[in-house]
Amino acid sequence: MAPAGDVSSYLAALAAGADAIYVGLKHFSARMQAKNFSIGDLSALASLGRERGTKTYVAMNTLVKPSDPESAGRLIQRLARSVRPNALIVQDLAMLELARQAGFKGELHISTLANATHPAALAAAARLGASRVVLPRELNLDEVRDMAKACPKGLQLELFVHGALCHCVSGRCYWSSFLGGKSGLRGRCVQPCRRMYRQANADAKRLFSCMDLSLDVLTKPLLDIPQVGSWKIEGRKKGPHYVFYTVSAYRMLRDNPKDAQTKKAAMDLLEQALGRPSSHSVFLPQRPFTPVKPEDETSSGLMVGQIKRDGAKFHFVSREELLPGDLIRVGYEDQMGHRTLSIRRRVPKRGRFDIPRPKDPKKPAPRIGAKVFLVDRREKELTKIIRELENELKNHAAAEPVESTFSPTMPKGMAQKNKARTRLMHVNRSLPKGRIEGRPALWLERSSLQRVSRQTIPRTTWWLPPVIWPEEEIKYRRLLRDAQRHGAQTFVLNSPWQAELFRDRKAELIAGPYCNAANHLALDALKKMGFSSAIISPELPAEDVIALTKRTPMPLGMVVKGLWPFGISRILAAEVKEEAPIKSPMNEVAWVRKYGQNHWIFPGWEIDLTPEMRKLERAGIRTFVHLHEPWPKAVPRPKRTSTFNWNNNLL
């Protein structure tokens, strides 16, 4: 399954023999930085794909805000009529319902951003009508097998085999949103994890910047797992060179897994694909590898030189031959003078290339010593193939614009008499000493359950973690059994799929803030899954929070104070010391604490929306949550707080 962010990349995927190609539109795509497609462009491409036996999948895998359902539904209806894609890839539960209402007849695939990380999640996804679930990139081979064993009949699994890795677990990263209102859940991530960070007196390094994933020859065992129906290559921001080389390589590895010469040829292609330095990451359970090497380069592309200055001119001497149409990137995105340039004429190996001055005089010149990377190639052979396919594409006319009058059927708001009373919920890792304001709440762990008296267990609200990994599911099933045996009644679940753990149990289920519920249709879906209320994410700005309270199908709560993590990760570089301050180039402080298998990356300051509580209460918010974390001794107490995106227009 190949990525495509523009027409040339789509055609390159076709040329390489991809079985399916996934793309995004101008809206509701988790890679909004890619060029993406109009419906007209995509209709012609999908038609050419059908003619060649290649499926087209459309990613509509962003968080849906309260004002989005009508426009999202109209887009789905236009897609269904003009493009007829084989599947939609979705993150938000609302998209499942919108697809049904809009008359979409193709498959529905659950995106990795939806965070289906444990076996029971698959049954829940199948029950909602999904045909496929995209697995997290953090799973090892044994865990993939565990997921496959639990896979319901009729549901397929999809696994990433190549491409960029995020440091944080997909769907559990708020870093970009917290620092600048550009949400990764909305496809706007500015990749703060790629920046330089420093700890103590050490030099600044890329402490959270991951190498690429490349399973290459390790894909062979996957051929014996029939539930894994798709090998997915990441890279909708990449060019046709990358797409052609990676698809060609993995097709060879799939079709000739026992042929040594084919394996070697495939590995050679991957070496030339212009990705980042790569690793197998954690895929081998007996040899897990942390894919973060702060002292090494983690930039995509092939380094071809370094910037020098000759008088007023900036240039570099190329280590490789550069061809007309090649793209080079000067420096890193977080460096002054960063630019992407197209090569206009051939530059021989060891030839000089002068960097043209920016047209805008206010833009800085490149930094002396900045590295230059070749990020996309335009070989004659590939260019010729793409041109031939472009000629074929002319026989597939773009669909005429189709108007949509779609209007979603929204859930009924709850009756006034059903609205709950206002309550405070203080969430702790262990019960604090002294009087507790409001109802006590604890993260559910064996230690917290054992430290609470039998009389307190029924009065406590028990929180499940935002991520449960495959082998942890048994642990939490046992914890839930023991908690309920001693009278526990109320649970906050931080993934919708965790409701499946209560399939045969009676309990009050509250959708936690990490469920990322942000619209009425998603809330209604949660209600149908057995949730009685929801705590919405503090990521949402004021206008969206207020809009969500109107005609809500269930009572709502909100996190108004405490430490909200930048993200949750399963990996951490050896150079990063836990419970100690980490500083960004902007002097933003972060710190890391490990809980179970996960590393929580916290900002060095809390969110505080308590001044807005009266407004929220008038709007109808009924539960106000305070998240408490023991403050690390080595991290200085902050002099500021954050309102997160309360006053921002979340992108």
Secondary structure, DSSP 8 states (H G I E B T S, - for coil): -EE-SSHHHHHHHHHHT-SEEEEEBSSS-S-TTS--B-HHHHHHHHHHHHHTT-EEEEEE-S---TT-HHHHHHHHHHHHHHT--SEEEESSHHHHHHHHHTT--SEEEE-GGG---SHHHHHHHHHTT-SEEE--TT--HHHHHHHHHT--TT-EEEEEEEE---SS-TT-B-HHHHHHS--GGGT----GGGS-BEETTS--B-TT---EEE-GGGGGGGGG-TTEEEEEE--TTS-HHHHHHHHHHHHHHHH-TT-HHHHHHHHHHHHTS----EE-TT-STTS------TTS---SSEEEEE-EEETTEEEEE-SS-B-TT-EEEES-TTSTT-EEEE--S-B-TT-EEEE---SSTTS----TT-EEEEEE---HHHHHHHHHHHHHHTTS-------------------GGG----EEEEEESS--SS--SSEEEEE--HHHHHHS-TTTGGGSEEE--S---TTHHHHHHHHHHHHHHTT--EEEESSGGGGGGGTT---EEEE-GGG---SHHHHHHHHHTTEEEEEE-TTS-HHHHHHHHTT-SS-EEEEEEE---SEEES---TT--TTS-EE-TT--EEEEEEETTEEEEEESS-EE-GGGHHHHHHHT--EEEEE-----TTS---S--B-TTTTS---
